[in-house]
Amino acid sequence: MSANPITTDIDFDRDGIQHGFLKLPHSSEQAAWGAVMTPVTIARNGAGPTALLTGANHGDEYEGPIALFDLARNLDINSLSGRVITIPMMNQPAFAAGRRTSPLDGGNMNRVFPGRPDGSPTEKVADYFQTTLLAMADVVLDIHSGGKTLEFVPLAAAHILDDKELEGRAAAAMQAFNAPYGLMMRELDAAGMYDGAAEAMGKTFVTTELGGGGTATAQTVRIAKKGITNLLKHAGILKGEPEIGPTVRLRMPAAGCFITGETSGLVEYCIDLGAAVAAGDIIARVHDPERPGTAPRDYAADMDGILIGRHFPGLTRPGDNLAVIAVPA
């Protein structure tokens, strides 16, 4: 198999702070001999663990880039023991276009791992993460929110894994991040995910869902910034102890946590995010806007729990994820 074409002027083993790019050659209508330029910041101060921090795995999720821009500007090298690799826009073409997926190839960065060095642009970036960046990391944080089509309570998450030692490390790191909600998570569609690639290599992996609607708020950005600092302290990379406040601990026991829509129309939510629900409670109604006299289609909870995620914005189609329910741990 061919070598990955991505290059960088960054020296990952040099002490100090470096700002640069991951440069992926890409020929397009706009630039025949052009490149996809993904910003990267490396901060290293001697021996110690390595944290790999990423945002905009999906390009319409903004808490990660904002918080990681802040970290890249303000990280004090003298407070560091080890290395921090910061990539604010993991899918840079998607971020630049304000889209979930890349406009270059339609690639969803979180569904193409392990990638291919001779594949599409998105697959090449995934392969570089798989073979180069993840190999360096001890702890991995991938900051997500709901983007333009989902909205969540602000949560940090670790996965329920067969490897219970790895699950325990991830759960402890997730709790140190200390979002208002902490979730032991099951994925609706885990194939090709960055999460699974990191976990298969034995890396401590934490992710988030910090809001949604294709924007960021002052609250969700504060949560992201505090969580990054807490996680780096937990990993022993930054000096000091994590700042821990109250959190609601949650788990996802079964596939029934997800409610998938089967109809098109205008969605009316009957339960607000963060509210308790009981099995049988109506979560949402979908109205047919072309037939005002017809009854809406009701969607009910399959279990007792808390509504942690919902569809966004107001119109929905068959196959949309209408709601996510989690159970207090």
C-alpha positions as protocol buffer text, in pm:
chain_id: "A"
residue {
  index: 1
  type: MET
  ca { x: 0 y: 0 z: 0 }
}
residue {
  index: 2
  type: SER
  ca { x: 124 y: 353 z: -77 }
}
residue {
  index: 3
  type: ALA
  ca { x: 248 y: 592 z: 190 }
}
residue {
  index: 4
  type: ASN
  ca { x: 16 y: 861 z: 322 }
}
residue {
  index: 5
  type: PRO
  ca { x: 71 y: 1184 z: 123 }
}
residue {
  index: 6
  type: ILE
  ca { x: 13 y: 1419 z: 419 }
}
residue {
  index: 7
  type: THR
  ca { x: 323 y: 1611 z: 527 }
}
residue {
  index: 8
  type: THR
  ca { x: 394 y: 1864 z: 803 }
}
residue {
  index: 9
  type: ASP
  ca { x: 677 y: 2091 z: 915 }
}
residue {
  index: 10
  type: ILE
  ca { x: 584 y: 2015 z: 1277 }
}
residue {
  index: 11
  type: ASP
  ca { x: 844 y: 1822 z: 1477 }
}
residue {
  index: 12
  type: PHE
  ca { x: 634 y: 1614 z: 1714 }
}
residue {
  index: 13
  type: ASP
  ca { x: 934 y: 1538 z: 1939 }
}
residue {
  index: 14
  type: ARG
  ca { x: 1065 y: 1893 z: 1982 }
}
residue {
  index: 15
  type: ASP
  ca { x: 1005 y: 2083 z: 2306 }
}
residue {
  index: 16
  type: GLY
  ca { x: 818 y: 2412 z: 2287 }
}
residue {
  index: 17
  type: ILE
  ca { x: 503 y: 2529 z: 2109 }
}
residue {
  index: 18
  type: GLN
  ca { x: 472 y: 2494 z: 1731 }
}
residue {
  index: 19
  type: HIS
  ca { x: 189 y: 2607 z: 1505 }
}
residue {
  index: 20
  type: GLY
  ca { x: 167 y: 2458 z: 1158 }
}
residue {
  index: 21
  type: PHE
  ca { x: -38 y: 2253 z: 917 }
}
residue {
  index: 22
  type: LEU
  ca { x: -106 y: 1901 z: 803 }
}
residue {
  index: 23
  type: LYS
  ca { x: -70 y: 1947 z: 426 }
}
residue {
  index: 24
  type: LEU
  ca { x: -268 y: 1714 z: 201 }
}
residue {
  index: 25
  type: PRO
  ca { x: -210 y: 1762 z: -175 }
}
residue {
  index: 26
  type: HIS
  ca { x: -544 y: 1805 z: -351 }
}
residue {
  index: 27
  type: SER
  ca { x: -602 y: 1910 z: -711 }
}
residue {
  index: 28
  type: SER
  ca { x: -928 y: 2100 z: -765 }
}
residue {
  index: 29
  type: GLU
  ca { x: -1095 y: 2355 z: -990 }
}
residue {
  index: 30
  type: GLN
  ca { x: -976 y: 2629 z: -755 }
}
residue {
  index: 31
  type: ALA
  ca { x: -614 y: 2511 z: -724 }
}
residue {
  index: 32
  type: ALA
  ca { x: -469 y: 2261 z: -972 }
}
residue {
  index: 33
  type: TRP
  ca { x: -167 y: 2190 z: -751 }
}
residue {
  index: 34
  type: GLY
  ca { x: -339 y: 2284 z: -428 }
}
residue {
  index: 35
  type: ALA
  ca { x: -360 y: 2135 z: -82 }
}
residue {
  index: 36
  type: VAL
  ca { x: -598 y: 2089 z: 209 }
}
residue {
  index: 37
  type: MET
  ca { x: -432 y: 2274 z: 497 }
}
residue {
  index: 38
  type: THR
  ca { x: -540 y: 2149 z: 842 }
}
residue {
  index: 39
  type: PRO
  ca { x: -407 y: 2366 z: 1128 }
}
residue {
  index: 40
  type: VAL
  ca { x: -224 y: 2186 z: 1410 }
}
residue {
  index: 41
  type: THR
  ca { x: -58 y: 2306 z: 1729 }
}
residue {
  index: 42
  type: ILE
  ca { x: 192 y: 2098 z: 1924 }
}
residue {
  index: 43
  type: ALA
  ca { x: 298 y: 2185 z: 2279 }
}
residue {
  index: 44
  type: ARG
  ca { x: 564 y: 1965 z: 2438 }
}
residue {
  index: 45
  type: ASN
  ca { x: 763 y: 1997 z: 2758 }
}
residue {
  index: 46
  type: GLY
  ca { x: 980 y: 1693 z: 2821 }
}
residue {
  index: 47
  type: ALA
  ca { x: 871 y: 1339 z: 2891 }
}
residue {
  index: 48
  type: GLY
  ca { x: 514 y: 1259 z: 2982 }
}
residue {
  index: 49
  type: PRO
  ca { x: 180 y: 1148 z: 2842 }
}
residue {
  index: 50
  type: THR
  ca { x: 41 y: 1271 z: 2510 }
}
residue {
  index: 51
  type: ALA
  ca { x: -310 y: 1411 z: 2466 }
}
residue {
  index: 52
  type: LEU
  ca { x: -466 y: 1431 z: 2119 }
}
residue {
  index: 53
  type: LEU
  ca { x: -745 y: 1693 z: 2115 }
}
residue {
  index: 54
  type: THR
  ca { x: -976 y: 1739 z: 1816 }
}
residue {
  index: 55
  type: GLY
  ca { x: -1275 y: 1949 z: 1715 }
}
residue {
  index: 56
  type: ALA
  ca { x: -1491 y: 1973 z: 1401 }
}
residue {
  index: 57
  type: ASN
  ca { x: -1476 y: 1602 z: 1326 }
}
residue {
  index: 58
  type: HIS
  ca { x: -1808 y: 1715 z: 1181 }
}
residue {
  index: 59
  type: GLY
  ca { x: -1776 y: 2060 z: 1029 }
}
residue {
  index: 60
  type: ASP
  ca { x: -2094 y: 2215 z: 1171 }
}
residue {
  index: 61
  type: GLU
  ca { x: -1999 y: 2159 z: 1538 }
}
residue {
  index: 62
  type: TYR
  ca { x: -1825 y: 2462 z: 1689 }
}
residue {
  index: 63
  type: GLU
  ca { x: -1750 y: 2424 z: 2060 }
}
residue {
  index: 64
  type: GLY
  ca { x: -1440 y: 2218 z: 1983 }
}
residue {
  index: 65
  type: PRO
  ca { x: -1278 y: 2464 z: 1742 }
}
residue {
  index: 66
  type: ILE
  ca { x: -1352 y: 2763 z: 1967 }
}
residue {
  index: 67
  type: ALA
  ca { x: -1212 y: 2596 z: 2281 }
}
residue {
  index: 68
  type: LEU
  ca { x: -908 y: 2456 z: 2099 }
}
residue {
  index: 69
  type: PHE
  ca { x: -828 y: 2792 z: 1936 }
}
residue {
  index: 70
  type: ASP
  ca { x: -825 y: 2931 z: 2290 }
}
residue {
  index: 71
  type: LEU
  ca { x: -599 y: 2651 z: 2414 }
}
residue {
  index: 72
  type: ALA
  ca { x: -355 y: 2697 z: 2123 }
}
residue {
  index: 73
  type: ARG
  ca { x: -321 y: 3069 z: 2206 }
}
residue {
  index: 74
  type: ASN
  ca { x: -298 y: 3045 z: 2581 }
}
residue {
  index: 75
  type: LEU
  ca { x: -133 y: 2715 z: 2683 }
}
residue {
  index: 76
  type: ASP
  ca { x: 157 y: 2782 z: 2922 }
}
residue {
  index: 77
  type: ILE
  ca { x: 443 y: 2552 z: 2825 }
}
residue {
  index: 78
  type: ASN
  ca { x: 589 y: 2578 z: 3178 }
}
residue {
  index: 79
  type: SER
  ca { x: 275 y: 2422 z: 3326 }
}
residue {
  index: 80
  type: LEU
  ca { x: 305 y: 2122 z: 3094 }
}
residue {
  index: 81
  type: SER
  ca { x: 462 y: 1780 z: 3146 }
}
residue {
  index: 82
  type: GLY
  ca { x: 431 y: 1582 z: 2827 }
}
residue {
  index: 83
  type: ARG
  ca { x: 272 y: 1671 z: 2494 }
}
residue {
  index: 84
  type: VAL
  ca { x: -56 y: 1815 z: 2368 }
}
residue {
  index: 85
  type: ILE
  ca { x: -152 y: 1779 z: 2000 }
}
residue {
  index: 86
  type: THR
  ca { x: -435 y: 2017 z: 1914 }
}
residue {
  index: 87
  type: ILE
  ca { x: -630 y: 1997 z: 1587 }
}
residue {
  index: 88
  type: PRO
  ca { x: -928 y: 2237 z: 1603 }
}
residue {
  index: 89
  type: MET
  ca { x: -1075 y: 2128 z: 1266 }
}
residue {
  index: 90
  type: MET
  ca { x: -1028 y: 1758 z: 1206 }
}
residue {
  index: 91
  type: ASN
  ca { x: -1241 y: 1778 z: 888 }
}
residue {
  index: 92
  type: GLN
  ca { x: -1115 y: 2116 z: 767 }
}
residue {
  index: 93
  type: PRO
  ca { x: -1304 y: 2119 z: 432 }
}
residue {
  index: 94
  type: ALA
  ca { x: -1633 y: 2044 z: 611 }
}
residue {
  index: 95
  type: PHE
  ca { x: -1565 y: 2316 z: 868 }
}
residue {
  index: 96
  type: ALA
  ca { x: -1483 y: 2573 z: 598 }
}
residue {
  index: 97
  type: ALA
  ca { x: -1811 y: 2491 z: 422 }
}
residue {
  index: 98
  type: GLY
  ca { x: -2022 y: 2485 z: 742 }
}
residue {
  index: 99
  type: ARG
  ca { x: -2124 y: 2126 z: 665 }
}
residue {
  index: 100
  type: ARG
  ca { x: -2128 y: 1801 z: 858 }
}
residue {
  index: 101
  type: THR
  ca { x: -1940 y: 1624 z: 578 }
}
residue {
  index: 102
  type: SER
  ca { x: -1663 y: 1724 z: 339 }
}
residue {
  index: 103
  type: PRO
  ca { x: -1764 y: 1907 z: 20 }
}
residue {
  index: 104
  type: LEU
  ca { x: -1461 y: 1748 z: -151 }
}
residue {
  index: 105
  type: ASP
  ca { x: -1587 y: 1390 z: -141 }
}
residue {
  index: 106
  type: GLY
  ca { x: -1897 y: 1379 z: 83 }
}
residue {
  index: 107
  type: GLY
  ca { x: -1680 y: 1213 z: 347 }
}
residue {
  index: 108
  type: ASN
  ca { x: -1805 y: 1180 z: 705 }
}
residue {
  index: 109
  type: MET
  ca { x: -1480 y: 1181 z: 903 }
}
residue {
  index: 110
  type: ASN
  ca { x: -1641 y: 981 z: 1182 }
}
residue {
  index: 111
  type: ARG
  ca { x: -1743 y: 694 z: 952 }
}
residue {
  index: 112
  type: VAL
  ca { x: -1432 y: 630 z: 739 }
}
residue {
  index: 113
  type: PHE
  ca { x: -1176 y: 488 z: 985 }
}
residue {
  index: 114
  type: PRO
  ca { x: -924 y: 335 z: 949 }
}
residue {
  index: 115
  type: GLY
  ca { x: -911 y: 531 z: 625 }
}
residue {
  index: 116
  type: ARG
  ca { x: -687 y: 470 z: 325 }
}
residue {
  index: 117
  type: PRO
  ca { x: -362 y: 642 z: 225 }
}
residue {
  index: 118
  type: ASP
  ca { x: -465 y: 615 z: -143 }
}
residue {
  index: 119
  type: GLY
  ca { x: -836 y: 692 z: -90 }
}
residue {
  index: 120
  type: SER
  ca { x: -1050 y: 1004 z: -96 }
}
residue {
  index: 121
  type: PRO
  ca { x: -929 y: 1321 z: 84 }
}
residue {
  index: 122
  type: THR
  ca { x: -1133 y: 1231 z: 394 }
}
residue {
  index: 123
  type: GLU
  ca { x: -997 y: 874 z: 393 }
}
residue {
  index: 124
  type: LYS
  ca { x: -640 y: 1005 z: 365 }
}
residue {
  index: 125
  type: VAL
  ca { x: -685 y: 1228 z: 671 }
}
residue {
  index: 126
  type: ALA
  ca { x: -837 y: 937 z: 864 }
}
residue {
  index: 127
  type: ASP
  ca { x: -543 y: 715 z: 768 }
}
residue {
  index: 128
  type: TYR
  ca { x: -299 y: 980 z: 892 }
}
residue {
  index: 129
  type: PHE
  ca { x: -479 y: 993 z: 1226 }
}
residue {
  index: 130
  type: GLN
  ca { x: -488 y: 612 z: 1242 }
}
residue {
  index: 131
  type: THR
  ca { x: -123 y: 551 z: 1159 }
}
residue {
  index: 132
  type: THR
  ca { x: 53 y: 862 z: 1292 }
}
residue {
  index: 133
  type: LEU
  ca { x: -142 y: 1068 z: 1545 }
}
residue {
  index: 134
  type: LEU
  ca { x: -329 y: 799 z: 1739 }
}
residue {
  index: 135
  type: ALA
  ca { x: -7 y: 601 z: 1765 }
}
residue {
  index: 136
  type: MET
  ca { x: 145 y: 889 z: 1967 }
}
residue {
  index: 137
  type: ALA
  ca { x: -152 y: 944 z: 2198 }
}
residue {
  index: 138
  type: ASP
  ca { x: -230 y: 819 z: 2547 }
}
residue {
  index: 139
  type: VAL
  ca { x: -557 y: 1006 z: 2592 }
}
residue {
  index: 140
  type: VAL
  ca { x: -786 y: 1125 z: 2312 }
}
residue {
  index: 141
  type: LEU
  ca { x: -1062 y: 1387 z: 2334 }
}
residue {
  index: 142
  type: ASP
  ca { x: -1294 y: 1441 z: 2035 }
}
residue {
  index: 143
  type: ILE
  ca { x: -1531 y: 1734 z: 2099 }
}
residue {
  index: 144
  type: HIS
  ca { x: -1873 y: 1702 z: 1935 }
}
residue {
  index: 145
  type: SER
  ca { x: -2210 y: 1874 z: 1953 }
}
residue {
  index: 146
  type: GLY
  ca { x: -2532 y: 1808 z: 1765 }
}
residue {
  index: 147
  type: GLY
  ca { x: -2452 y: 2015 z: 1458 }
}
residue {
  index: 148
  type: LYS
  ca { x: -2737 y: 2146 z: 1245 }
}
residue {
  index: 149
  type: THR
  ca { x: -2966 y: 1843 z: 1290 }
}
residue {
  index: 150
  type: LEU
  ca { x: -2946 y: 1749 z: 1659 }
}
residue {
  index: 151
  type: GLU
  ca { x: -2949 y: 1915 z: 2000 }
}
residue {
  index: 152
  type: PHE
  ca { x: -2821 y: 1762 z: 2325 }
}
residue {
  index: 153
  type: VAL
  ca { x: -2792 y: 1840 z: 2691 }
}
residue {
  index: 154
  type: PRO
  ca { x: -2423 y: 1928 z: 2749 }
}
residue {
  index: 155
  type: LEU
  ca { x: -2261 y: 1591 z: 2811 }
}
residue {
  index: 156
  type: ALA
  ca { x: -1928 y: 1413 z: 2810 }
}
residue {
  index: 157
  type: ALA
  ca { x: -1928 y: 1046 z: 2720 }
}
residue {
  index: 158
  type: ALA
  ca { x: -1725 y: 728 z: 2733 }
}
residue {
  index: 159
  type: HIS
  ca { x: -1822 y: 402 z: 2567 }
}
residue {
  index: 160
  type: ILE
  ca { x: -1947 y: 79 z: 2716 }
}
residue {
  index: 161
  type: LEU
  ca { x: -1670 y: -163 z: 2612 }
}
residue {
  index: 162
  type: ASP
  ca { x: -1591 y: -532 z: 2633 }
}
residue {
  index: 163
  type: ASP
  ca { x: -1249 y: -434 z: 2770 }
}
residue {
  index: 164
  type: LYS
  ca { x: -1353 y: -328 z: 3120 }
}
residue {
  index: 165
  type: GLU
  ca { x: -1009 y: -197 z: 3216 }
}
residue {
  index: 166
  type: LEU
  ca { x: -1013 y: 38 z: 2917 }
}
residue {
  index: 167
  type: GLU
  ca { x: -1376 y: 128 z: 2988 }
}
residue {
  index: 168
  type: GLY
  ca { x: -1281 y: 217 z: 3346 }
}
residue {
  index: 169
  type: ARG
  ca { x: -999 y: 446 z: 3232 }
}
residue {
  index: 170
  type: ALA
  ca { x: -1228 y: 618 z: 2982 }
}
residue {
  index: 171
  type: ALA
  ca { x: -1506 y: 656 z: 3240 }
}
residue {
  index: 172
  type: ALA
  ca { x: -1264 y: 816 z: 3489 }
}
residue {
  index: 173
  type: ALA
  ca { x: -1141 y: 1059 z: 3221 }
}
residue {
  index: 174
  type: MET
  ca { x: -1499 y: 1141 z: 3122 }
}
residue {
  index: 175
  type: GLN
  ca { x: -1587 y: 1213 z: 3484 }
}
residue {
  index: 176
  type: ALA
  ca { x: -1280 y: 1437 z: 3514 }
}
residue {
  index: 177
  type: PHE
  ca { x: -1397 y: 1637 z: 3208 }
}
residue {
  index: 178
  type: ASN
  ca { x: -1696 y: 1712 z: 3431 }
}
residue {
  index: 179
  type: ALA
  ca { x: -1967 y: 1821 z: 3192 }
}
residue {
  index: 180
  type: PRO
  ca { x: -2309 y: 1876 z: 3352 }
}
residue {
  index: 181
  type: TYR
  ca { x: -2402 y: 1526 z: 3228 }
}
residue {
  index: 182
  type: GLY
  ca { x: -2172 y: 1223 z: 3206 }
}
residue {
  index: 183
  type: LEU
  ca { x: -2286 y: 936 z: 2984 }
}
residue {
  index: 184
  type: MET
  ca { x: -2176 y: 574 z: 2944 }
}
residue {
  index: 185
  type: MET
  ca { x: -2271 y: 548 z: 2580 }
}
residue {
  index: 186
  type: ARG
  ca { x: -2384 y: 301 z: 2316 }
}
residue {
  index: 187
  type: GLU
  ca { x: -2354 y: 411 z: 1952 }
}
residue {
  index: 188
  type: LEU
  ca { x: -2642 y: 387 z: 1707 }
}
residue {
  index: 189
  type: ASP
  ca { x: -2391 y: 330 z: 1423 }
}
residue {
  index: 190
  type: ALA
  ca { x: -2036 y: 248 z: 1533 }
}
residue {
  index: 191
  type: ALA
  ca { x: -1884 y: 129 z: 1204 }
}
residue {
  index: 192
  type: GLY
  ca { x: -1586 y: 335 z: 1090 }
}
residue {
  index: 193
  type: MET
  ca { x: -1582 y: 567 z: 1390 }
}
residue {
  index: 194
  type: TYR
  ca { x: -1275 y: 751 z: 1515 }
}
residue {
  index: 195
  type: ASP
  ca { x: -1383 y: 647 z: 1864 }
}
residue {
  index: 196
  type: GLY
  ca { x: -1354 y: 277 z: 1785 }
}
residue {
  index: 197
  type: ALA
  ca { x: -1022 y: 322 z: 1607 }
}
residue {
  index: 198
  type: ALA
  ca { x: -874 y: 485 z: 1917 }
}
residue {
  index: 199
  type: GLU
  ca { x: -1024 y: 229 z: 2155 }
}
residue {
  index: 200
  type: ALA
  ca { x: -899 y: -63 z: 1941 }
}
residue {
  index: 201
  type: MET
  ca { x: -547 y: 76 z: 1997 }
}
residue {
  index: 202
  type: GLY
  ca { x: -602 y: 86 z: 2374 }
}
residue {
  index: 203
  type: LYS
  ca { x: -629 y: 465 z: 2396 }
}
residue {
  index: 204
  type: THR
  ca { x: -831 y: 637 z: 2669 }
}
residue {
  index: 205
  type: PHE
  ca { x: -1108 y: 800 z: 2464 }
}
residue {
  index: 206
  type: VAL
  ca { x: -1355 y: 1070 z: 2571 }
}
residue {
  index: 207
  type: THR
  ca { x: -1611 y: 1242 z: 2351 }
}
residue {
  index: 208
  type: THR
  ca { x: -1882 y: 1503 z: 2405 }
}
residue {
  index: 209
  type: GLU
  ca { x: -2216 y: 1630 z: 2282 }
}
residue {
  index: 210
  type: LEU
  ca { x: -2229 y: 1992 z: 2398 }
}
residue {
  index: 211
  type: GLY
  ca { x: -2544 y: 2136 z: 2247 }
}
residue {
  index: 212
  type: GLY
  ca { x: -2632 y: 2167 z: 1879 }
}
residue {
  index: 213
  type: GLY
  ca { x: -2840 y: 2353 z: 1628 }
}
residue {
  index: 214
  type: GLY
  ca { x: -2535 y: 2445 z: 1421 }
}
residue {
  index: 215
  type: THR
  ca { x: -2406 y: 2702 z: 1671 }
}
residue {
  index: 216
  type: ALA
  ca { x: -2225 y: 2735 z: 2004 }
}
residue {
  index: 217
  type: THR
  ca { x: -2337 y: 2915 z: 2318 }
}
residue {
  index: 218
  type: ALA
  ca { x: -2143 y: 3088 z: 2594 }
}
residue {
  index: 219
  type: GLN
  ca { x: -2239 y: 2802 z: 2828 }
}
residue {
  index: 220
  type: THR
  ca { x: -2130 y: 2519 z: 2599 }
}
residue {
  index: 221
  type: VAL
  ca { x: -1799 y: 2690 z: 2518 }
}
residue {
  index: 222
  type: ARG
  ca { x: -1729 y: 2737 z: 2891 }
}
residue {
  index: 223
  type: ILE
  ca { x: -1798 y: 2367 z: 2946 }
}
residue {
  index: 224
  type: ALA
  ca { x: -1559 y: 2273 z: 2664 }
}
residue {
  index: 225
  type: LYS
  ca { x: -1278 y: 2497 z: 2790 }
}
residue {
  index: 226
  type: LYS
  ca { x: -1309 y: 2379 z: 3149 }
}
residue {
  index: 227
  type: GLY
  ca { x: -1337 y: 2016 z: 3038 }
}
residue {
  index: 228
  type: ILE
  ca { x: -1017 y: 2031 z: 2831 }
}
residue {
  index: 229
  type: THR
  ca { x: -823 y: 2176 z: 3124 }
}
residue {
  index: 230
  type: ASN
  ca { x: -971 y: 1919 z: 3363 }
}
residue {
  index: 231
  type: LEU
  ca { x: -885 y: 1630 z: 3131 }
}
residue {
  index: 232
  type: LEU
  ca { x: -525 y: 1746 z: 3085 }
}
residue {
  index: 233
  type: LYS
  ca { x: -488 y: 1772 z: 3463 }
}
residue {
  index: 234
  type: HIS
  ca { x: -643 y: 1428 z: 3510 }
}
residue {
  index: 235
  type: ALA
  ca { x: -393 y: 1284 z: 3261 }
}
residue {
  index: 236
  type: GLY
  ca { x: -99 y: 1440 z: 3448 }
}
residue {
  index: 237
  type: ILE
  ca { x: -9 y: 1666 z: 3156 }
}
residue {
  index: 238
  type: LEU
  ca { x: -110 y: 1994 z: 3323 }
}
residue {
  index: 239
  type: LYS
  ca { x: -26 y: 2082 z: 3682 }
}
residue {
  index: 240
  type: GLY
  ca { x: -305 y: 2093 z: 3937 }
}
residue {
  index: 241
  type: GLU
  ca { x: -624 y: 1906 z: 4015 }
}
residue {
  index: 242
  type: PRO
  ca { x: -941 y: 1901 z: 3802 }
}
residue {
  index: 243
  type: GLU
  ca { x: -1214 y: 2146 z: 3906 }
}
residue {
  index: 244
  type: ILE
  ca { x: -1505 y: 1912 z: 3973 }
}
residue {
  index: 245
  type: GLY
  ca { x: -1865 y: 2029 z: 4009 }
}
residue {
  index: 246
  type: PRO
  ca { x: -2200 y: 1849 z: 4012 }
}
residue {
  index: 247
  type: THR
  ca { x: -2276 y: 1613 z: 3726 }
}
residue {
  index: 248
  type: VAL
  ca { x: -2564 y: 1381 z: 3639 }
}
residue {
  index: 249
  type: ARG
  ca { x: -2434 y: 1034 z: 3557 }
}
residue {
  index: 250
  type: LEU
  ca { x: -2620 y: 846 z: 3285 }
}
residue {
  index: 251
  type: ARG
  ca { x: -2603 y: 521 z: 3090 }
}
residue {
  index: 252
  type: MET
  ca { x: -2763 y: 383 z: 2775 }
}
residue {
  index: 253
  type: PRO
  ca { x: -2878 y: 26 z: 2848 }
}
residue {
  index: 254
  type: ALA
  ca { x: -3029 y: -74 z: 2511 }
}
residue {
  index: 255
  type: ALA
  ca { x: -3105 y: 23 z: 2153 }
}
residue {
  index: 256
  type: GLY
  ca { x: -3445 y: 150 z: 2272 }
}
residue {
  index: 257
  type: CYS
  ca { x: -3264 y: 464 z: 2386 }
}
residue {
  index: 258
  type: PHE
  ca { x: -3301 y: 590 z: 2028 }
}
residue {
  index: 259
  type: ILE
  ca { x: -3637 y: 692 z: 1879 }
}
residue {
  index: 260
  type: THR
  ca { x: -3631 y: 703 z: 1498 }
}
residue {
  index: 261
  type: GLY
  ca { x: -3896 y: 890 z: 1302 }
}
residue {
  index: 262
  type: GLU
  ca { x: -4101 y: 715 z: 1035 }
}
residue {
  index: 263
  type: THR
  ca { x: -4297 y: 1014 z: 899 }
}
residue {
  index: 264
  type: SER
  ca { x: -4232 y: 1354 z: 745 }
}
residue {
  index: 265
  type: GLY
  ca { x: -4369 y: 1676 z: 886 }
}
residue {
  index: 266
  type: LEU
  ca { x: -4352 y: 1937 z: 1157 }
}
residue {
  index: 267
  type: VAL
  ca { x: -4223 y: 1800 z: 1487 }
}
residue {
  index: 268
  type: GLU
  ca { x: -4376 y: 1914 z: 1817 }
}
residue {
  index: 269
  type: TYR
  ca { x: -4177 y: 1817 z: 2126 }
}
residue {
  index: 270
  type: CYS
  ca { x: -4384 y: 1736 z: 2433 }
}
residue {
  index: 271
  type: ILE
  ca { x: -4083 y: 1692 z: 2664 }
}
residue {
  index: 272
  type: ASP
  ca { x: -3793 y: 1936 z: 2703 }
}
residue {
  index: 273
  type: LEU
  ca { x: -3427 y: 1837 z: 2699 }
}
residue {
  index: 274
  type: GLY
  ca { x: -3310 y: 1726 z: 3042 }
}
residue {
  index: 275
  type: ALA
  ca { x: -3660 y: 1636 z: 3159 }
}
residue {
  index: 276
  type: ALA
  ca { x: -3753 y: 1300 z: 3310 }
}
residue {
  index: 277
  type: VAL
  ca { x: -3969 y: 1066 z: 3103 }
}
residue {
  index: 278
  type: ALA
  ca { x: -4154 y: 745 z: 3179 }
}
residue {
  index: 279
  type: ALA
  ca { x: -4212 y: 453 z: 2944 }
}
residue {
  index: 280
  type: GLY
  ca { x: -4514 y: 536 z: 2730 }
}
residue {
  index: 281
  type: ASP
  ca { x: -4480 y: 913 z: 2764 }
}
residue {
  index: 282
  type: ILE
  ca { x: -4524 y: 1097 z: 2434 }
}
residue {
  index: 283
  type: ILE
  ca { x: -4188 y: 1254 z: 2344 }
}
residue {
  index: 284
  type: ALA
  ca { x: -4284 y: 1410 z: 2013 }
}
residue {
  index: 285
  type: ARG
  ca { x: -4570 y: 1449 z: 1768 }
}
residue {
  index: 286
  type: VAL
  ca { x: -4516 y: 1486 z: 1395 }
}
residue {
  index: 287
  type: HIS
  ca { x: -4783 y: 1688 z: 1216 }
}
residue {
  index: 288
  type: ASP
  ca { x: -4861 y: 1657 z: 846 }
}
residue {
  index: 289
  type: PRO
  ca { x: -4855 y: 2023 z: 733 }
}
residue {
  index: 290
  type: GLU
  ca { x: -5044 y: 1941 z: 412 }
}
residue {
  index: 291
  type: ARG
  ca { x: -5339 y: 1780 z: 594 }
}
residue {
  index: 292
  type: PRO
  ca { x: -5429 y: 2000 z: 894 }
}
residue {
  index: 293
  type: GLY
  ca { x: -5733 y: 1790 z: 981 }
}
residue {
  index: 294
  type: THR
  ca { x: -5540 y: 1467 z: 1036 }
}
residue {
  index: 295
  type: ALA
  ca { x: -5408 y: 1349 z: 1370 }
}
residue {
  index: 296
  type: PRO
  ca { x: -5032 y: 1377 z: 1426 }
}
residue {
  index: 297
  type: ARG
  ca { x: -4811 y: 1069 z: 1458 }
}
residue {
  index: 298
  type: ASP
  ca { x: -4707 y: 1022 z: 1822 }
}
residue {
  index: 299
  type: TYR
  ca { x: -4367 y: 888 z: 1929 }
}
residue {
  index: 300
  type: ALA
  ca { x: -4342 y: 751 z: 2282 }
}
residue {
  index: 301
  type: ALA
  ca { x: -4057 y: 656 z: 2515 }
}
residue {
  index: 302
  type: ASP
  ca { x: -3975 y: 286 z: 2545 }
}
residue {
  index: 303
  type: MET
  ca { x: -3822 y: 328 z: 2890 }
}
residue {
  index: 304
  type: ASP
  ca { x: -3799 y: 548 z: 3196 }
}
residue {
  index: 305
  type: GLY
  ca { x: -3513 y: 797 z: 3181 }
}
residue {
  index: 306
  type: ILE
  ca { x: -3406 y: 1147 z: 3079 }
}
residue {
  index: 307
  type: LEU
  ca { x: -3439 y: 1308 z: 2737 }
}
residue {
  index: 308
  type: ILE
  ca { x: -3078 y: 1391 z: 2646 }
}
residue {
  index: 309
  type: GLY
  ca { x: -3105 y: 1449 z: 2270 }
}
residue {
  index: 310
  type: ARG
  ca { x: -3358 y: 1559 z: 2011 }
}
residue {
  index: 311
  type: HIS
  ca { x: -3396 y: 1639 z: 1643 }
}
residue {
  index: 312
  type: PHE
  ca { x: -3324 y: 1993 z: 1527 }
}
residue {
  index: 313
  type: PRO
  ca { x: -3476 y: 2205 z: 1367 }
}
residue {
  index: 314
  type: GLY
  ca { x: -3855 y: 2182 z: 1326 }
}
residue {
  index: 315
  type: LEU
  ca { x: -3909 y: 1977 z: 1009 }
}
residue {
  index: 316
  type: THR
  ca { x: -3835 y: 1606 z: 1005 }
}
residue {
  index: 317
  type: ARG
  ca { x: -3820 y: 1317 z: 757 }
}
residue {
  index: 318
  type: PRO
  ca { x: -3839 y: 938 z: 788 }
}
residue {
  index: 319
  type: GLY
  ca { x: -3517 y: 806 z: 936 }
}
residue {
  index: 320
  type: ASP
  ca { x: -3438 y: 1114 z: 1145 }
}
residue {
  index: 321
  type: ASN
  ca { x: -3331 y: 1054 z: 1502 }
}
residue {
  index: 322
  type: LEU
  ca { x: -3617 y: 1219 z: 1694 }
}
residue {
  index: 323
  type: ALA
  ca { x: -3497 y: 1154 z: 2048 }
}
residue {
  index: 324
  type: VAL
  ca { x: -3229 y: 995 z: 2265 }
}
residue {
  index: 325
  type: ILE
  ca { x: -3311 y: 874 z: 2614 }
}
residue {
  index: 326
  type: ALA
  ca { x: -3060 y: 779 z: 2884 }
}
residue {
  index: 327
  type: VAL
  ca { x: -3108 y: 624 z: 3228 }
}
residue {
  index: 328
  type: PRO
  ca { x: -2963 y: 772 z: 3549 }
}
residue {
  index: 329
  type: ALA
  ca { x: -2670 y: 559 z: 3660 }
}
